[in-house]
């Protein structure tokens, strides 16, 4: 059962900024580079894929609205799966992480197991393990995981 205090948390502006920087803004829809046959899923904004078609465009305001909407699933997963109280910074870091890797991967992770066991420091060290693509470590994921870990360990209010 998730911790009641976490039920009030939503991603702060600092968390949103981390996700935006990690995802990058694309105002014109582009195909999935890993799927040469169909290009599905097409992506736009800050990683938005739902109902995106070739030729779609957006501005930053629309991209941010989609990101807030898409981030809801990651936020719900963090609230549901984490059994210990979180700081705003920890919640933001975990929302970014789950937005990127998915709720199922997070739910089965050592990061979550350590966090729920009360070992936040051990959990923080797990971020860097999630930096790989099919061909090994990806520079963008190395940077993102380091930023998430730093935010997770931050004592500052977001």
C-alpha positions in Angstrom: 0.0 0.0 0.0 1.4 3.4 -0.9 2.2 6.0 1.7 -0.6 8.5 2.2 1.7 11.5 2.1 2.8 10.7 -1.4 -0.8 10.9 -2.6 -0.6 14.7 -2.6 2.6 14.9 -4.7 2.7 16.0 -8.3 5.8 16.7 -10.4 7.2 20.2 -9.6 8.5 22.7 -12.1 12.0 21.4 -11.3 11.0 17.9 -12.1 9.3 19.0 -15.3 12.4 20.9 -16.3 14.6 17.8 -15.9 12.2 15.7 -18.0 12.0 18.4 -20.7 15.8 18.7 -20.8 16.1 14.9 -21.0 13.4 14.4 -23.6 14.1 17.4 -25.8 11.4 19.4 -27.6 10.4 18.2 -31.1 7.7 20.4 -32.7 7.4 18.2 -35.8 6.3 14.5 -35.5 9.1 12.0 -36.2 9.1 8.2 -36.6 10.6 5.8 -34.1 14.2 5.3 -35.4 14.1 1.7 -34.1 11.2 0.7 -36.2 12.2 1.1 -39.9 9.2 -0.8 -41.3 6.4 1.5 -40.0 8.0 4.2 -38.0 5.5 3.5 -35.2 5.1 5.0 -32.8 5.4 8.6 -34.1 6.6 11.0 -31.5 6.2 14.8 -31.0 6.7 17.4 -28.2 8.5 15.9 -25.2 8.1 12.2 -26.0 4.3 12.3 -26.7 3.2 9.3 -28.8 -0.6 9.0 -28.4 -2.5 9.6 -31.6 0.6 11.2 -33.3 0.7 11.0 -37.1 3.2 11.9 -39.7 3.0 15.7 -40.5 1.7 16.6 -37.0 3.2 19.8 -35.4 3.0 21.5 -32.1 4.3 24.5 -30.1 6.0 24.5 -26.7 2.7 25.2 -24.9 1.0 22.2 -26.5 4.0 20.0 -25.9 4.0 20.9 -22.2 0.3 20.2 -21.9 0.9 16.8 -23.4 3.8 16.2 -21.1 1.8 17.0 -18.0 -1.0 14.6 -19.3 1.5 11.8 -20.2 3.3 12.2 -16.9 0.2 11.4 -15.0 0.7 7.7 -15.5 4.2 7.8 -14.2 3.1 9.9 -11.2 0.3 7.4 -10.4 2.8 4.5 -10.6 5.2 6.2 -8.2 2.3 6.9 -5.7 1.1 3.3 -6.0 4.4 1.5 -5.8 6.4 3.5 -3.3 5.6 2.5 0.3 7.7 5.1 2.1 7.2 8.9 2.3 9.0 10.8 -0.4 10.4 14.4 -0.5 9.3 16.5 -3.5 12.8 16.0 -5.0 12.6 12.2 -4.6 9.1 12.2 -6.2 10.3 14.3 -9.1 13.3 12.1 -9.8 11.2 9.0 -9.7 8.5 10.5 -11.9 11.2 11.2 -14.5 12.6 7.8 -14.2 9.3 6.0 -14.5 8.3 8.3 -17.4 11.4 7.0 -19.2 11.6 3.3 -18.2 7.9 2.5 -17.6 6.0 1.5 -14.5 6.5 -2.2 -15.0 10.3 -1.9 -15.1 10.2 0.3 -12.0 7.8 -2.1 -10.2 10.3 -4.9 -10.7 13.5 -2.9 -9.9 16.0 -3.2 -7.2 15.8 0.6 -6.9 12.1 0.3 -5.8 12.9 -2.7 -3.5 15.7 -0.8 -1.7 13.6 2.4 -1.5 10.7 0.5 0.1 13.1 -1.2 2.5 14.1 2.3 3.8 17.5 2.4 2.0 17.1 5.7 0.0 20.9 5.9 -0.4 21.1 2.4 -1.9 18.1 3.2 -4.1 19.9 6.4 -5.4 22.9 4.3 -6.5 20.5 2.2 -8.7 19.7 5.1 -11.1 23.0 4.7 -12.9 22.4 1.1 -13.7 19.5 2.2 -16.0 21.6 3.8 -18.7 21.7 1.2 -21.5 20.2 0.7 -24.9 20.4 -2.4 -27.0 24.1 -1.6 -27.9 25.3 -0.6 -24.4 25.4 2.7 -22.4 23.7 5.7 -24.1 25.2 9.1 -23.4 21.8 10.7 -23.0 20.7 8.1 -20.5 24.0 8.4 -18.5 23.3 12.2 -18.2 19.6 11.7 -17.4 20.2 9.1 -14.7 22.9 11.3 -13.1 20.5 14.2 -13.1 17.7 12.1 -11.6 20.1 10.7 -8.9 21.3 14.2 -8.0 17.7 15.5 -7.7 16.7 12.4 -5.7 19.5 13.1 -3.2 18.8 16.8 -3.1 17.7 18.3 0.2 16.5 21.5 -1.5 12.8 22.1 -1.8 11.8 22.1 -5.4 
